[in-house]
């Protein structure tokens, strides 16, 4: 049976990561969190004091930085210049830096090169904001997850609280609204609904319900391949 490429796109806190990771596990595919790769670049920019809005500086930083995706039984780990930084990538500061660097063409070109290499042989569930539209436009299954702003902010707040970061819901909502605006209006690879994607509104769905909806689409395509 042919190994498929499954893409899951959507805005911040729409449930992409949990859904993609679980779907990949249940069908025995690799899971690729592309957003974490941009977060890694953002994290390095914060550590080095680089200006995340300076395209030339960030292009050089991206070229000289090693971002490796390691897929283990326990999940995907992101290595930044050889060091595992997976657990440092979800803070508000890193999110803001990731949004800024992801808007830069040279950074996106470098990350897309790595992402396509990872998914070259199929058998992968990849999630992000330009996966079905730019990285894997010929993917056999394309999903676009969405939810209303309040629901997404509540989800992100719970995620941060669970990791020991206390933050006000209003701030989370403002951050996500700003991220949405940046992602949708950036010049390079803006967030869009990919052509041919199945749109799943997760506002009223439990995480298990949205996973099952995506699995139905994937298994249907697998059975027809």
C-alpha positions in Angstrom: 0.0 0.0 0.0 1.3 3.4 -0.9 2.5 5.6 2.0 0.6 8.8 1.9 1.4 12.4 2.9 -1.2 13.8 5.2 -1.2 17.6 5.8 -2.9 19.4 8.7 -3.0 23.2 8.5 -4.7 25.7 10.6 -4.3 28.8 12.9 -2.8 28.8 16.4 -4.4 26.5 19.0 -6.8 24.9 16.5 -5.7 21.5 17.7 -3.2 20.7 14.9 -0.4 19.3 17.0 -2.4 16.9 19.2 -4.5 15.8 16.3 -1.6 15.2 13.9 0.5 13.5 16.5 -2.3 11.1 17.5 -3.4 10.4 13.9 0.2 9.6 13.0 0.5 7.2 15.9 -2.7 5.4 15.2 -1.9 4.8 11.5 1.8 4.1 12.1 3.1 7.2 10.3 5.8 9.7 11.2 4.7 13.0 12.7 6.2 16.3 11.6 5.6 19.5 13.6 6.8 22.1 11.2 5.7 25.0 13.5 8.2 23.8 16.1 11.0 24.2 13.5 10.2 28.0 13.2 10.0 28.2 17.0 13.5 26.8 17.1 14.7 29.5 14.9 12.8 32.1 16.9 14.3 30.7 20.1 17.8 31.0 18.7 17.1 34.6 17.7 16.0 35.4 21.2 19.1 33.7 22.7 21.5 35.6 20.4 19.7 38.9 20.4 19.2 38.9 16.7 16.5 41.2 15.2 13.7 38.9 14.1 12.5 41.5 11.7 15.8 41.9 10.0 15.5 39.7 6.9 19.2 39.7 6.1 20.3 38.9 9.6 17.7 36.1 10.0 18.6 34.7 6.6 22.2 34.3 7.8 21.1 32.9 11.1 18.9 30.3 9.4 21.7 29.3 7.1 24.1 28.7 9.9 21.7 27.0 12.2 21.0 23.3 12.3 17.4 22.3 13.0 16.9 18.6 13.1 13.7 16.6 13.5 14.1 13.4 15.5 11.2 11.0 15.5 11.1 8.8 18.5 8.5 6.4 19.8 7.7 8.9 22.5 7.2 11.7 20.0 9.0 14.2 17.8 12.0 16.1 19.3 13.4 19.2 17.9 17.2 19.7 18.0 18.7 23.1 17.7 22.4 23.0 16.9 22.5 19.5 18.4 20.6 20.3 21.6 17.1 19.1 22.4 15.0 22.3 22.8 11.5 20.7 22.4 10.3 21.7 25.9 11.4 25.3 25.5 9.3 26.1 22.3 5.8 26.9 23.6 6.4 30.1 25.7 4.6 33.3 24.5 8.0 35.0 23.8 9.1 32.1 21.5 5.7 32.1 19.8 6.0 35.8 19.0 9.5 35.4 17.7 8.4 32.3 15.6 5.6 34.4 14.0 8.1 37.1 13.0 10.7 34.8 11.6 8.1 32.7 9.8 7.2 35.8 7.7 10.6 36.0 6.2 11.2 34.3 2.8 14.8 33.1 3.3 13.8 31.4 6.6 10.8 29.7 5.1 12.9 28.5 2.1 15.4 26.9 4.4 12.7 25.2 6.6 10.7 24.0 3.6 13.9 22.4 2.2 14.3 20.4 5.4 10.5 19.5 5.7 10.4 18.2 2.1 13.4 16.0 2.8 11.7 14.5 5.8 8.5 13.7 3.9 10.1 12.6 0.6 9.1 9.0 1.0 5.6 9.6 2.4 4.2 7.8 5.5 4.0 11.2 7.3 1.5 13.4 9.0 2.8 17.0 8.8 1.2 20.0 10.5 1.7 23.7 10.3 0.5 26.8 8.4 1.6 26.2 4.8 1.9 22.4 4.6 -0.9 21.6 2.2 -0.5 24.9 0.2 3.3 25.2 -0.2 5.4 22.3 1.4 3.4 19.4 0.1 0.8 20.8 -2.4 0.4 17.3 -3.9 -0.4 15.6 -0.6 -3.0 12.9 -0.9 -4.9 14.1 2.2 -5.3 17.7 3.2 -7.0 18.9 6.4 -7.6 22.4 7.6 -8.5 22.7 11.3 -10.2 25.8 12.7 -12.0 27.0 15.8 -13.3 30.4 17.1 -10.8 32.7 18.8 -12.1 32.3 22.3 -12.0 28.5 22.2 -8.4 28.6 20.8 -7.3 31.1 23.5 -8.8 28.9 26.3 -7.0 25.8 24.9 -3.7 27.6 24.7 -4.1 29.0 28.3 -4.7 25.4 29.6 -1.7 24.2 27.7 0.5 26.9 29.2 -0.9 26.5 32.7 -0.3 22.8 32.5 3.4 23.5 31.9 3.6 25.8 34.8 3.2 29.2 33.0 0.5 31.3 34.4 -1.0 33.8 31.9 -4.2 35.8 31.7 -6.8 34.6 29.1 -7.1 38.1 27.7 -3.3 38.2 27.0 -3.5 34.8 25.3 -6.4 35.9 23.2 -4.6 39.1 22.1 -1.4 37.1 21.3 -3.4 34.6 19.1 -5.3 37.4 17.4 -2.0 39.1 16.5 -0.5 35.8 15.4 -3.6 35.2 13.1 -3.1 38.6 11.5 0.6 38.1 10.9 0.2 34.5 9.6 -2.7 35.4 7.2 -1.1 38.6 5.8 2.5 37.7 5.5 4.1 38.1 2.1 5.6 34.6 2.0 3.4 31.5 2.3 0.5 33.1 4.2 -2.0 30.9 6.1 -4.7 29.8 3.7 -7.1 26.9 3.3 -5.1 24.7 0.9 -6.8 23.8 -2.4 -8.7 20.5 -1.9 -8.5 20.6 1.9 -11.3 19.2 4.1 -12.2 21.9 6.6 -12.9 20.7 10.2 -14.3 23.2 12.7 -13.2 22.0 16.1 -15.0 24.6 18.2 -17.6 22.2 19.5 -15.5 19.1 19.2 -13.6 17.2 21.9 -10.1 16.3 21.0 -11.1 12.7 20.4 -13.9 13.8 18.1 -11.7 15.9 15.9 -9.1 13.1 15.8 -11.8 10.6 14.7 -13.0 13.0 12.0 -9.5 13.3 10.5 -8.9 9.6 10.8 -12.0 8.9 8.8 -10.6 11.1 6.0 -7.2 9.5 6.1 -8.4 5.9 6.3 -10.9 6.5 3.5 -8.0 7.6 1.3 -5.8 4.8 2.4 -8.4 2.2 1.5 -8.7 3.8 -1.9 -5.0 3.9 -2.6 
